[in-house]
């Protein structure tokens, strides 16, 4: 479980392939003595497990499955690319963002970046699969960053990024065409699942029937 508050912007040193999987070596300014083998760290919002640490390079090594590389933007990153890092939430930590699972739902492209007063407005294409899971002023994780949906359109949405977030995440190196990982709000997923489950129960009772009977 994560919060979407990025702790560090790391740099991809190398990506190695091994059969259908791969290994990512990421340089970080996180203290090496605090990183434990087997712990979960969100890399661009994707929950990965630390397989090894390389103190001489101040780097961490992650084993990545083929599905992870194909369903996130991690498989297309070049050496030197910046990535967002966040360690897992611990009991007692403050929840400053929103609940992020580290399970990427889709990859989308940034279509426009413009400055509005002190904020940076980022427009991102909206995958059809996430259309029902997003609402204006709701939460969305973009490359693991907890952000608020400022405007929601049929094929895109915008988020406003404050200077601190822009400067301390991988967004400062983003441009139109940059692919980002998206994770919709967990609460929205459960609500949608519950509503879809009401369309028909095991006895064939439909929502219309419930409404006519006064239960809805």
Secondary structure, 3 states (H helix, E strand, C coil): CECCCCCEEEEEEEEEEECCEEEEEEECCCCHHHCCCCCEEEECCEEEEEEEEEHHHCEEEEEECHHHHHHCHHHHCCCCCEEEEEECCCCCCCCCCCCECCCCCEEEEEEEEEEECCEEEEEEECCHHHHHHCCCCCEEEECCEEEEEEEECCCEEEEEECHHHHHCCHHHHCCCCCEEEEEECHHHHHHHHHHHHCCECCCCCEHHHHHHHCCC
